[in-house]
Each structure stands twice: as structure tokens, then as C-alpha cells.
Amino acid sequence: QVQLVESGGGLVQAGGSLRLSCAASGTIYRINDMYWYRQTPGKQRDLVASITSDGGTNYADSVTGRFTISRDNAKNTAYLQMNSLKPEDTAVYYCKIRLAFRGDYWGQGTQVTVSS
């Protein structure tokens, strides 16, 4: 069994920063890619950022230059540093990991609210 625990969400004013964490535990042989998605009510879940096992990163255009994804392989943890936050970044943020030989696992989500 694999569990993902997300933390770091909350309420912040526009222009502020938050750092999300996603810690994986359980029977894990190897985590390949790690992802952050976000979703607002009534809309699809959109990819925000991804990071490969060797540190290669990709970002949605809307967050490029403001968000940074990173990972600590020793701790099976992914991070999302979010700077210069805007009200339109308000969403539930979800972590996903892709395990070798096991497929994808999702976290429970953490709410990020940016006030104007």
C-alpha cells in the first residue's frame, strides 16, 4: 500500500508565497515522475508542474517563473514552491506520483486560497 500526505496549503494574500509538500510512504521500490495538479470547482484537474527522477522539470505556462517543483528522493517527497501568488492560483492542489511497476497514486489534495 502507498500513501501520499500533502501539506502546506492555506490562505495567503496576492503576491505572497506558499510551499506545498507531498510525502509518500509505504511499499515503494522507486518513484519515477512526480506531479502537481490543481482543480477548481466545475473544472478539470490541470497539470501545474512535473519532475522526473533525475530532476528534469516542466511547468504550465501560467506558473512558469513563479512556481518551482523539486524533490527529495531520500525522503520520497515532492515540493512545490509558489511565489508571487495570484487570486487565479486559488484551487485544490493535488500531488501524483508514478511508481516503477505500480502505476500512479494521488494525494488527497490541499486547498490554496489567494486573496486579492
C-alpha positions in Angstrom: 0.0 0.0 0.0 1.1 3.5 -0.8 0.0 6.7 1.0 0.6 10.3 0.0 0.3 13.1 2.5 0.1 16.7 1.3 0.6 19.7 3.4 1.4 23.4 3.2 -1.8 24.8 1.8 -3.6 27.7 3.3 -4.8 31.3 2.8 -2.3 33.9 1.5 -2.6 37.4 0.1 -1.8 38.1 -3.5 1.9 38.4 -4.0 2.7 36.0 -1.2 4.3 32.6 -1.1 3.4 29.1 0.0 5.4 25.8 -0.1 3.5 22.6 -0.6 4.9 19.2 0.4 3.9 15.7 -0.7 5.3 12.8 1.3 5.0 9.3 0.0 5.2 6.2 2.3 4.5 2.5 2.1 5.8 -0.1 -0.2 7.8 1.9 -2.7 10.5 0.5 -4.9 11.2 3.6 -7.0 9.3 6.8 -7.7 9.7 7.8 -11.4 7.9 11.1 -12.0 6.2 13.3 -9.5 3.5 15.8 -10.4 1.4 18.7 -9.0 -2.1 19.3 -10.4 -4.8 21.8 -9.4 -8.5 21.9 -9.7 -11.2 24.5 -9.2 -14.9 23.6 -8.8 -16.6 22.5 -12.0 -13.3 22.4 -14.0 -10.9 19.6 -14.9 -7.8 18.9 -13.0 -4.9 20.6 -14.7 -1.2 19.8 -14.6 0.8 22.5 -12.9 4.3 21.0 -12.8 6.2 17.8 -13.1 9.7 16.5 -12.2 11.4 13.3 -13.4 13.6 11.0 -11.3 16.7 12.8 -12.4 15.4 16.3 -11.8 14.0 17.3 -15.2 11.1 19.7 -14.8 8.1 21.0 -16.8 5.7 23.8 -15.9 2.3 25.0 -17.1 2.7 28.4 -18.9 0.6 30.1 -16.2 3.1 29.3 -13.4 6.4 29.4 -15.2 8.8 31.8 -13.5 6.7 31.8 -10.3 6.5 28.2 -9.2 9.3 25.7 -8.6 8.9 22.0 -8.3 11.6 19.9 -6.5 12.0 16.6 -4.8 14.0 14.8 -2.1 14.4 11.2 -3.3 15.8 10.1 0.1 12.5 11.3 1.7 10.2 10.3 -1.2 8.9 13.8 -1.0 8.0 16.4 -3.7 7.7 20.1 -3.1 6.0 23.0 -4.9 7.4 26.4 -4.0 4.8 29.0 -5.1 5.8 32.7 -5.3 4.1 35.8 -6.5 0.7 34.1 -6.0 -2.3 35.4 -7.8 -6.0 35.0 -7.0 -6.3 32.8 -10.1 -4.0 30.3 -8.4 -6.7 29.5 -5.9 -7.5 25.8 -6.2 -7.2 22.5 -4.6 -3.7 21.2 -5.3 -3.1 17.5 -5.8 0.1 15.5 -5.8 0.6 12.5 -8.0 3.5 10.0 -8.1 4.3 7.4 -10.8 5.8 4.3 -9.3 8.0 1.9 -11.1 6.0 -1.3 -11.9 3.0 0.0 -9.8 1.3 2.9 -11.6 0.0 6.2 -10.4 -1.1 7.3 -6.9 -2.8 10.5 -5.9 -2.8 12.6 -2.7 -5.9 13.8 -1.0 -5.5 17.4 -2.1 -4.7 20.6 -0.2 -6.6 23.9 -0.5 -4.7 27.0 -1.6 -6.6 30.3 -1.4 -5.1 33.6 -2.6 -7.0 36.7 -1.6 -6.8 39.9 -3.6 
